[in-house]
Amino acid sequence: MCDYSLESVATRAAKVGERLVSTQFSNSLTRGFAAIGEPDVAVCLLPGTELGFDRDVECDHPLGLREQRRLQENVARFRQINLHSPYEHHDALEFPSGKVVLLTRLCVGQFATVLQLPQAAKGARQSENEVIRLAAAE
């Protein structure tokens, strides 16, 4: 899923093994992930998607101060928060330590790889492939 704030940005779903970069989208006030070579397309993650970053994640200070902080973590699981509030950002990363960081707080230019999609997404894709295979056999 992509945050409501990316409604004006072209989107597509993430794929396992795909390289992403944290991005400030040109026609939006928010940040998110784009695939390498597709800077104007937001790559949407399903809750439970696991990411591995090239190095420790850097993000803006939670109070909006100019300083940045480096988390001593480089793997995360995508999740959504604040779902009860329609006008807050929902897309976030949860780290093994329990820290949760909104995607809009990630510093631009960080590279990550999609390590794993949630099981439900894999099952849906397998079912879809099975239907295609059965149709081709008829």
N, C-alpha and C positions, 0 to 999 in steps of 0.2 A: 504494500500500500504506500501511497505517497501522501504526505501531509496536505491538508486543505490549502495551505499557502502556496502550493505548487500548481493550482488549478490553471494558471495561464502558461504553464510550461508543458511541452510535449513529454510524455512519459512512456516507459516500457518496463517490463519485469526483469529482475536480475536473473542471471544464469550461473550455475556452479562453475567455478574456475575463472570467472570473469574478473578483470582488473578494473577497479573503480578509482575515482579521484574525488575528494571533497571539493565542492564547487560553490561559488556564489553565482546564481543564475542571473543572466543579464536582464530578463524581463520580470524579475521577482525580487522581493526584499529578503528572501530567505536563502538558506544554503541546503545542500543535499549532496547526493552522489550522482556523478555522470560517468559513463564508460569512457575509456581512453579513446580519443578521436571523435567523440560525440558530445561536445561541451554544452549543447543546447537541449539535450534530452536528459530528463531526470530518470535515474534508474531506481525503481521502486522495490523495496524489500518487504517480504512477508514477516510478520512476527515470528521469531525463532530462527531467522537466518543468521548464520555465523560468519563473521568477518575476521580476517587476519591482516593486520597493518604491517607495512614495511618497517616501521620503527614505532617507538612509544607515541601514543596519541597526544596531540596538543589541542587545547581548546581555550576559548575566551573565558575570562573570569566570570563566575555565575552572577555577579552583581553588575556586570556590564563595564567594569573598570577596564582600562586599556591593557593591563597586563595579561599575559597569556600564561597558562600553566601546562606543564607537561605531566601527564599521568604516567605512571610507570607500568603501563599496560599496553599490549599490542594485539589482543584478541578481544572480541566483543560479540554479543548477541543483540540483534535488533529487536526492539519491543516498542509498544506504544503506551504512552502515559497521558494523564489528564483527559481521558475520554469523556468524562462528564461535562467538560467545558469546551463547547464548540469553537471558541475563539482563541484557544491556546494552542501552541504547537504540540503535536502528539508524538512525532517520530523521535526515537531516542536509542542510545546504545547502552547496554548494561554490561559491565566488566566483571571479571571473576571476583574482584574484591567487593562487589556489591554497588560500586559507584554507578550512577546513571547520569548520562550527559545527553542533552538534546542535540540532534543533528545540526540545528542552527547555531550551536556553540562551537562546532568543530572548526578549527583553523583551515583555511583554504589551502589546497595543494597537497593533501596527504593521500597516499596511495594505499589501497586495501584490495584484498582478493576475497571473493565469495567462496568460503570454504564448504559451506553446507546449507542447503535449503531445509525448511522444516519438513517433517515427515509427511504432513497432509499435502503439501505441494508436490512431493515426489509421487505419492500415491495417485493424485489426480493426473499427473503427467503420464504415469504408467498406464492408467485406465484409458486415457486419450489415445496413447500409442496402440493399445490393444484393439480399440474400436477401429482405428485406421488399418491395422493389420488384418482384422476380420473382414472389413469392407473390401480390401484389396484381394483377398482370397476368393471372394464370391464371383 
